[in-house]
């Protein structure tokens, strides 16, 4: 399965969420070698993008209502937690209008 999908060039769909690195572009995601085990605590930029797209979480949510403006390491140990400013920046950099998180 793919790590993400782009619908009508404007809607980004992924399982988990966004990234620790603020400058991830859709081309970075397309270059990831998907045919391997998902990394945990990866050391390369590719591994970190792969991990984050699967396990990162947006904030706030109904379960975690505390707002978060930027990002922080996830308490679960995989991925990060990210707020509205991270989402807005990713959308602007990649010229997309909407992010759909398929995990929930």
VEXDREN-2710 file (C-alpha; in Angstrom, 1 decimal):
% VEXDREN-2710
k/r/px/py/pz
1/UNK/0.0/0.0/0.0
2/UNK/1.2/3.6/-0.6
3/UNK/2.2/5.8/2.3
4/UNK/-0.1/8.6/1.2
5/UNK/-2.4/9.6/-1.6
6/UNK/-3.1/12.9/-3.3
7/UNK/-6.6/13.4/-4.6
8/UNK/-7.2/15.9/-7.4
9/UNK/-3.8/17.5/-6.6
10/UNK/-5.3/19.3/-3.5
11/UNK/-6.2/16.7/-0.9
12/UNK/-3.4/14.9/1.0
13/UNK/-4.4/11.6/2.6
14/UNK/-2.1/9.6/5.0
15/UNK/-2.5/7.2/7.9
16/UNK/-0.9/9.1/10.7
17/UNK/0.1/12.7/10.3
18/UNK/2.7/15.3/9.5
19/UNK/6.4/15.6/10.2
20/UNK/9.1/16.7/12.6
21/UNK/10.9/18.3/9.7
22/UNK/9.1/21.5/8.6
23/UNK/10.2/21.3/5.0
24/UNK/8.8/18.0/3.9
25/UNK/7.5/18.1/0.3
26/UNK/5.4/15.6/-1.5
27/UNK/8.4/14.7/-3.6
28/UNK/10.2/13.6/-0.4
29/UNK/7.4/11.2/0.3
30/UNK/7.3/9.8/-3.2
31/UNK/11.0/8.9/-3.0
32/UNK/10.6/6.7/0.1
33/UNK/11.3/3.0/-0.3
34/UNK/8.0/1.6/0.9
35/UNK/8.9/-2.0/0.5
36/UNK/10.4/-2.6/3.9
37/UNK/9.5/-2.7/7.6
38/UNK/8.4/0.7/9.0
39/UNK/11.3/2.2/10.9
40/UNK/11.1/3.2/14.6
41/UNK/13.5/5.9/15.8
42/UNK/15.0/6.2/12.4
43/UNK/18.2/8.0/11.9
44/UNK/17.9/9.1/8.2
45/UNK/15.6/11.8/6.9
46/UNK/13.7/9.1/4.9
47/UNK/13.2/6.9/8.0
48/UNK/11.9/9.9/10.0
49/UNK/9.4/10.9/7.3
50/UNK/8.3/7.2/7.0
51/UNK/7.8/6.9/10.7
52/UNK/6.0/10.3/11.1
53/UNK/3.6/9.7/8.2
54/UNK/2.5/6.4/9.9
55/UNK/2.4/7.4/13.6
56/UNK/2.2/11.2/14.1
57/UNK/-0.9/12.7/15.7
58/UNK/-2.7/16.0/15.3
59/UNK/-3.5/18.1/18.3
60/UNK/-5.9/19.0/19.7
61/UNK/-8.3/16.1/19.4
62/UNK/-11.4/15.0/21.4
63/UNK/-9.1/12.6/23.3
64/UNK/-6.3/15.1/23.8
65/UNK/-7.9/18.5/24.0
66/UNK/-4.8/20.4/25.0
67/UNK/-3.9/22.8/22.1
68/UNK/-0.4/22.5/20.5
69/UNK/0.7/25.3/18.2
70/UNK/3.9/23.7/16.8
71/UNK/5.1/20.1/17.4
72/UNK/6.6/17.9/20.1
73/UNK/7.8/14.3/20.4
74/UNK/5.0/11.9/20.9
75/UNK/4.6/10.3/24.3
76/UNK/4.0/7.0/22.5
77/UNK/7.6/7.1/21.3
78/UNK/6.9/7.0/17.6
79/UNK/6.2/10.0/15.4
80/UNK/5.3/13.5/16.8
81/UNK/2.4/15.5/17.9
82/UNK/1.7/18.5/15.7
83/UNK/-0.5/21.5/15.8
84/UNK/-2.3/23.9/13.5
85/UNK/0.8/25.9/12.5
86/UNK/2.5/22.8/11.3
87/UNK/-0.5/21.8/9.3
88/UNK/-0.9/25.3/7.7
89/UNK/2.8/25.3/6.7
90/UNK/2.7/21.8/5.1
91/UNK/-0.4/22.8/3.1
92/UNK/1.3/26.1/2.0
93/UNK/4.6/24.5/1.0
94/UNK/2.8/21.7/-1.0
95/UNK/0.0/23.8/-2.3
96/UNK/-2.7/21.5/-0.9
97/UNK/-6.0/22.6/0.5
98/UNK/-6.9/19.7/2.9
99/UNK/-5.3/16.9/4.9
100/UNK/-7.2/13.7/5.6
101/UNK/-5.9/11.5/8.4
102/UNK/-7.2/8.0/7.8
103/UNK/-6.2/6.6/11.2
104/UNK/-9.3/7.9/13.0
END
